[in-house]
Amino acid sequence: METTHHPRRILLAVTGLSPQIVTETLYALAVRDRDAWIPTEIHLLTTAEGAERARLSLPSDHPGWFRRLLSDYDLPDIRFDRDHIHILLGADGQPLPDIRTDTDSRLAADQICALVSRYSADPQTQLHVSIAGGRKTMGYYLGYALSLFGRAQDRLSHVLVSEPFESSWDFFYPSPVSRVMTTRDNKLIDAADAQVTLADIPFIRVREGLPTRLLDGTASFVETVDTAQRALAPPALQIDLAAQCIHAAGERIDLPPA
């Protein structure tokens, strides 16, 4: 199986009530894809309920679908435990049960932006970002954050699963041998027959147009987007002799008396 020359490879995903997208995406990347890409670690961004579902189903001892996938397909060890499940926090500092208000949405955007910025700061890392799970707003913010901070080596994708497996709670990845399971309408299907496809999503990278001070992820999502928008605008320079400053790209730069 092929990997890349980046020593730290991170699969970063948003999840909601369907933690299956983690194992489905990992299967598509590491098993199904001809140019296999195996992450060295996996990180999730989710809400309080999403985190509980992920903890119980993926890194748990039982059913432990994450470890089962590694064992079934003889994959190397990949770092993924409860500490890799990042719960979005609300205005009160407590885990968000869901994203339902404008404030929840803004806070989620800031936290997603900060995490992508942190993982993309090291040139030795490579990010593969999946927007298949979670609320649509979460997927949007994650994809947009990668557009702001992503580098040439980073990828963005969405995983697609054939019916009726997509809507089945018991399905986590295509099994290498027959595994009969029951659908929501009590039909019997075989997990070995499932088809999983990874759709690569092209995205525009604007990282090089951002001021250095915004690359550490401490600025809000809105501030970072506004700055990126100004950087893409036609260049303009205004010299204000009376105030002893210049205005460029929306920034005020004070001049010394000399």
N, C-alpha and C positions, 0 to 999 in steps of 0.2 A: 504494500500500500504506500502511495506517495504522500508526502507532506510538503511543507514549504520550508525555506531556510530560516524562518522566524522561530526563535526558540520558545516564545510564549504565544500561543494561539488561543484566542478566547471566543467561545460561542456565547453571544449575549442575546437574550430573548426576553420579550414581555409575555407573561402568561396571565390568564384569568382563571376561569373555572375548568379549563382543559389543559392540564399539565402535559398531556400526551404530545403536544407540539415539540417538546424538548427531545423525546426519544425519536419521534418521527423525523425531525430535522437532523439529528445526529445520525440516524440510519441512512438518510439520503446523502449526507456528506461523506460519511466514513465507509459505508457499505455499498450503496447503489451507484454512486457517482464513479465514473471510470477514473477520473483524476481525484482519488480519495483525499479528503482533507480531514485530518483528525485533530480536534482541539486538545490542548493540554489542560484546559479548565473550562467550566461552564458557569455562567452567572445568569440569574433570573431577576427580573424586575416585576413586582406584582403587588397586589393588595393583600390585606390581612387574610381574607378567605382563600385567595389564590395561593398564598404562601402555605397555608395549612394543607390544602389539597396536594400541593407539590411535595411537601415534606412527607406526607403519609404514603404517597404513591411512588415516588421516584427514588430518593436515597434511603428509604426505610429498609429494614430487614425483610419485611413482608408487606405488600407483594414485591417491593424492590425492583420495579421495572427497569430502572437505570442499570443496576448491576446485572440483571438478567440479559439485557441487550449486550453489554460488554462480554459476558460469558458466551452467549449464543453465537456471536460472530467473532470471537477471539480477538477483541480489540484491546489495546494497551490500557493501562490505568489512566483515567481522566479525573482530575480533581473536581469533585462536586459533592458538597455536603450542605448541611443546613446553613452554614456561614456564607454560602454562595447564593442564598436566596435573599434578595434585598427587598424589604417591605417599604412601600411608599408611606410617608408620614403626613399627617394633617397639620393644620395650623396650631393645634395644641400639642404637637410633638408625638402624638399617639398614632399607631398604625391605621391607615385609611381602610375602612371596610369596603369602600367602593369610590369611584370617581363620579360624583353626581352634581357638583356645583362648580361655578366659575373659579372659586378659590381652590377647590380640590384640583381642578384642571391645571391652574397656574402652578401650584406647588408640585404637582407631578411632573410638569414640563421642566421646572428648575432642577429637580432631582435627577431626572433622566439625562438632562443636558450635562450635569456635573459628572455623572458616572461615565458617560461616553468620553467626555473630555479627559478624565483621569486615565482611562484605559488606552486612549490614543496618544497620550503624552510620550510614551516610551517608543522609540523607533524600532525596538526589538520585538514589539508586539504586532500581531495581526488580528483584526477583528472580523468575525462573521456575525452579522446582526440579522436576527429573524424578527419580522413584524407579524407573524402568523397568529399570535395569541393576544389575549387581553382585550380591553376596550379599544374601539377604533381610534380614540384620541391617543391612547398609549402608543399604539403602533405608529401613528402619525408623528408624534413627538420623537420617538426613537429613530425613525427614518430621517426626520429633519435634523436631529442632533448629529447623526452620522454625516449628513450633507455638510453641516457646519464644521465638524472636526475630523472627518474621515480623511485617510491618506490613500495613496495609490494602491496599497496592498489590501485595503479593507473591502468587504463585500456586504451586500444587502440582499435578503431573499425572503421568500414566502413559500411555505410547504403546502402541498396539495395532496389530499388523500382520497382515493376512490370510494364511491358509495358501495355498500352501506356502512363501511368502516368509519367514515368521517364522523358519524353521529353516534358511535358506540363507545360507551365508557370503558369497556373492557379491552379496547384495542389501543395498543401503544406503539407497535411497529410490526412489520411483516415477519412472521416467525420462520425460521429455517426449516422447520418440520411442521406437520399438520397440527393445528391447535384450534379445535372447534369452540366457538363462542356463540352467545345469544345476542341478537339485536334487541332494540327497544320494543319492536313489535313481535318478539318471541320467535323470530326466524333463526335457523342455524346457519352459520357461515364459518369459513375456515380462514384464520388469520394469515395463513401462508399464501392465500390468493390476493391479498391486498396489494394495491399499487400506490407507491409514494413517489411524488415528483417534486423536485426543488426548482422553483422559478426564480432565477436571478433577476434582480431589479436594478437597472442602471440608475445612478444618481449623480448629481452635480456636486463637485467638491469645491468649497469656497474657503477652505482653511487658510490658504496662502493670502487671502485678502483681509483676514481678520487682524486687528492690532494684537501684539504679543500679550498685552495685559488681559485679553479675553480668553486666551488659550488655557488658562488654569481652571476654568469651569466655575469660578466664584461669581461671575456675573449672572444675572437672571437670564432666562430663555428669551424674554422679550427684548432685553437690552442687547443681547448677542445678535438676535435677528435684525434689529434696527441698525446696528453697526454694520452688519454684513450688507444690508440694503444700501446704506450710504456708500460703502466701498464699491458697490457695483454702479453707482450713479456716475454721470460725467464728472470729470475732475474740475474742481473749482477752488480758487484761492482768492481770499479777500484780505487786503491789508488795511488795518484800522490804525492810522498814525495817532489819532487823538487818544485812543485807549491803549496804545502801545502793545498791540497784539495782532495776530493773524488768525483767520478762520480757514481751516482746510478739512475736507471730508467730514464736516459736522463737528470738528473739534476746535476748541479755542486754545491757542498757544500764546502765552504771555511772553513778551520780548524784554530782555534786560535794557536798562537805560542807555547803554552804549549804542 
